[in-house]
Amino acid sequence: MAAPGDLRTHPVHLGLGAKAIPQPEFAGMAWYEAYAARTAADGAEGRLVSLYDFAESWDSWEMHPAGDELVVCIAGEMTLIQVLPNGAFHSEPLQAGQYAINPAGTWHTADLAGPATALFVTAGQGTQHRRR
């Protein structure tokens, strides 16, 4: 059995063959590029499981074209904001224990009124970001 890990610092990759693979320590945005290279063989079926503590609203939008993303609010409250296919905005308030799904190809961001923690299960292949 592996030693316990912390998803805040060491995300886990869920790969083909129902494998759960601990990842190296998260070290900023460049980490994602290395992650994509490490897990490329799993294609769109791979999932990144990560946990983040937020102190303020997100300053960017992101979109995952290869698959859906599960967002679970673990602590605090957050409002997930999505741009629907028709261009309309949809806001989904989440409290601790609640979740929402960002469908593949949906641009999304989040607003916070105070500190919050969220768990993400992400189909990360081809993820895009843009300034908010």
PECOR-V765373 format. One record per residue. N is the residue number from 1. SS is DSSP state (h for helix, s for strand, l for the rest). PHI is phi in whole degrees, -180 to 180 (none if undefined). OMEGA is omega in whole degrees, 0 to 359 (none if undefined). Layout:
n = (N/N)
ss = (SS/SS)
phi = (PHI/PHI)
omega = (OMEGA/OMEGA)
This chain:
n = (1/2/3/4/5/6/7/8/9/10/11/12/13/14/15/16/17/18/19/20/21/22/23/24/25/26/27/28/29/30/31/32/33/34/35/36/37/38/39/40/41/42/43/44/45/46/47/48/49/50/51/52/53/54/55/56/57/58/59/60/61/62/63/64/65/66/67/68/69/70/71/72/73/74/75/76/77/78/79/80/81/82/83/84/85/86/87/88/89/90/91/92/93/94/95/96/97/98/99/100/101/102/103/104/105/106/107/108/109/110/111/112/113/114/115/116/117/118/119/120/121/122/123/124/125/126/127/128/129/130/131/132)
ss = (l/l/l/l/l/l/l/l/l/l/l/s/s/s/s/h/h/h/s/s/s/s/l/l/l/l/l/l/l/h/h/h/h/h/h/h/h/h/h/h/h/h/h/h/h/l/s/s/s/s/s/s/s/s/l/l/l/l/l/s/s/s/s/l/l/l/l/l/s/s/s/s/s/s/s/s/s/s/s/s/s/s/s/l/l/l/l/l/s/s/s/s/s/s/s/l/l/l/s/s/s/s/l/l/l/l/s/s/s/s/s/l/l/l/l/s/s/s/s/s/s/s/l/l/l/l/l/s/s/s/s/l)
phi = (none/-76/-65/-59/-119/-118/-62/-68/-109/-132/-58/-121/-100/-97/-114/-58/74/58/-90/-114/-120/-59/-107/-60/-57/-65/-138/96/-60/-63/-57/-63/-64/-66/-61/-58/-67/-64/-113/-56/-64/-83/54/-72/-83/-71/-134/-100/-109/-143/-133/-131/-100/-116/-107/-152/-59/-68/-104/-147/-106/-142/-149/-117/-73/-87/175/-70/-124/-94/-120/-117/-77/-97/-148/75/-140/-148/-117/-81/-118/-122/-100/-74/-55/-85/92/-75/-93/-128/-110/-127/-70/-125/-108/-51/96/-95/-135/-143/-121/-92/-62/-50/82/-92/-70/-151/-152/-147/-111/-131/-96/-164/-59/-150/-127/-136/-103/-123/-123/-121/-84/-85/-58/79/-54/-122/-130/-150/-65/-89)
omega = (180/177/178/179/178/182/178/183/183/178/179/175/172/187/179/180/180/179/173/189/176/182/176/182/177/184/177/188/179/179/183/179/178/177/180/179/181/189/185/183/179/177/184/181/178/179/175/177/183/181/182/171/181/177/182/180/180/179/179/172/172/182/181/186/188/181/180/175/175/178/180/175/183/180/180/179/177/175/178/181/181/171/182/181/179/179/179/177/176/178/180/178/179/173/181/179/180/180/173/179/171/179/178/177/182/174/182/177/180/173/179/174/180/181/178/176/180/174/181/170/196/167/193/184/177/181/179/178/172/180/180/none)
